[in-house]
Amino acid sequence: MTGVPAGRHGPDPSVGDPRSNYERMTAGELYLADDPRIVDEQAEAHRLMEAVNATPAADRSGRDALLRRLLGSLGRDAVVRAPLYVDFGCNLAIGDRTFVNFGLVALDVAPISIGADCQLGPNVQLLTPIHPLDADLRRAKWEQASPITLGDNVWLGGGVTVLPGVTIGADTVVGAGAVVSRDLPAGVLAVGTPARVVRRL
């Protein structure tokens, strides 16, 4: 690749940048995931995530206590069914009265905000990480992330995948199995891959 100095893992976009990879990650820029702070925070998050997923469903108070330690915020009367899978947990905010069904994958390298009164079907994926299209950068393990936002009262059907940088407006419904690759406005029904608006609600 022309003009990109080689780093310890190949091309190095951080040349001349005094920030740590953790700081670059939180700024939404290219970073390497072997930063000690990233490794430590992920290890703690995964320890708590495993504890959440191992807590019996009957122990709602115990699970909620663990979720409040793991997540950035857990709204009043929100329900999160296990298993739940996160990268950091602290970058995931879930609003009041939201229901999250089994198997949510919330890769929260960048912030993920889920509004109030949302419904997330089983096996929904909220994916903030982005890997470079440039083969040399990807081989050198550079990555970045972009936030995801779900407005209030959004319903994502089972198996919906939301890609990095997407915002879904309030009251919108996304049909099962859809892949949401761009923003959706409020109050619409969207289906398909990639998701497209089929009508207003």
N, C-alpha and C positions, 0 to 999 in steps of 0.2 A: 504494500500500500504506500503510495507516494506521500511524502511530507509528514508522516506520523512517526515520531521516534519510537524505537523499540524499548519496551519496559521489561520487567522481570518475567512477564507472561506474554511477551510479544508487543504489539502496538500499544502505546501508552497515551491516551487522550488527556491524562492528568499532568503532563509535563508542564512545569512552571506554576502549578496550582498547589498552594501550601496546605489546602484542606485535606482532612483525612477522607478515606473512602466512606466512612459513616456520614460525614458531613455532605459529601457529594450525593450519597443516596438520599438523604432527607431533603436535598435541594432538587431532586428529580433529575439529576445528571448521571452520566455514565460512572459506574463504580465497580470495584471488585469486592466480592462478598467475603473475602478472607480477612477483612478488618477485624481485629480482636473484639471490638465493641459489638459489631454485628453478630459475630459468633456467640458471644456471651449472652446477648439479649435473645437470640433465637433459641439457645439451649434452655434458658429459663422459661421462655414461652412454651416450648415443646414439653417441658416437664409439667407445667400447669395444664396444658392441653390434654396430655395423657391422663392426668388426674381427673379432669372434667369427664373425659370419655369413659373412664373406669367407674365413675360414680353411679350407683343404681338409680334408675329413673324414679323410684319411690322417694329418694332423698333429694327432693326439689330444693330445699333450703341449702343443703350442702353443695349441690351443683351450682346454684346461683352465687354462693359465696366465692367459689372458685372462679366462676365467670367474671365476677367483679374484680378479682385480682388479675385475671388474664387480659380482659378487654379494656379498651380506652374508655368505654362507657356502656352500660347496660340499662336501658330504660325501665321505667316502672311497669310491672306486669308483662314484661317481655318474656317470651318462651324460646329457648334454644334447645332443640333436641340433639342428643349425641348420636353419632360422632360429629365433631366439628374439627376442621383442619385449618390452621392459620400459620403464617410465617412469624409474625411478631405479636399479634393479639392486641397490643396497645394502640395500633393504628386502625382498629375496627370499632366503630360506634354504632350501636343498635338502639333505635328509638323506642318510646313508650308503646306498649301493647303490640309490638311486632312479634310475629310468629315465624320461627325458622325451623323448617322440618329437617329430617335426618340428612346427614352427609354434606353440609355446607362446606365448600372449599373457598376460603377467603384469603387469598394470598396478598396480605396487607403490607407489602413493602412500601407502598404509598398509602395515604389515608383512604379508607372505605367508610362512607357514611350511609347508613340505612335509616330512613326516616321513621316516623311514628306510624303505627297501624299497617305496616307492610306485611305481606304474606310471601314467604319464600318456600317454594315446593322442594321436594327431596332432590338431592344431588345438584343443586345450583352451584355454579362456579363464578366467583368474582375475582378476576385475574388482573392485578395491577402491573406485574412485571413485563418488561419489554426486552427482548434480545435483539441486538443489532442485525440488520440485513447484511452488513459488510462481513464477509466470511472471516477475515483476519481478526476483526474485533471480537466476533463471536467465539472463535477458536481460542482467543486470549482470555475468555471468560468475563468480558465486560458486559454489564447489563444496566438497566435503569427501570423506572416505574412511573406510572401516571395515575392519579386518583380516580376513584369511582364514586359516584353519588346517586343514591336512590331517593327520590322525593317521598313525601308522606303518602301512605295508602297505595303504594306500588304493589302489584301482584306479579311475581315471577313464577311461571309454571315449572313443573318438574324438569330438571335437566337443562335449564337455561344457562347459557354462558354469556357473561358480560366482560368485554375486553377492556384493556387499559384506556383511561381517559374519558370513559363514557359517563354521561349524566342522563338519568331517566326521570322525566317530570312526574309530578304528583298525579295520583289516580290512574296512571297508565298500567295496562295489563300486557304482559308478554307471554305468548303461547308456549306451551311445553316444547323443549328441544331447540328453541331459537338461539341464534348466536347474535348478540347485540354488539355491532362493531362501530356504531356511531350514535350520537345523542338522539334521544327520543323526546318529543314534546309531552306536555302534560295532557292527560285525559284522552289517550288513544289506545287502540288495540294494535299490537304489532306481532307478527308471526314470521317464521321462516329463517333461512340462512342465506345471506345475512338478513336480520330482522327488518321488515318493512312495515310501515303503517298501512293497515287495511281499512280502518274507519275510526272516526271520533266516537267517544263514549259519552 
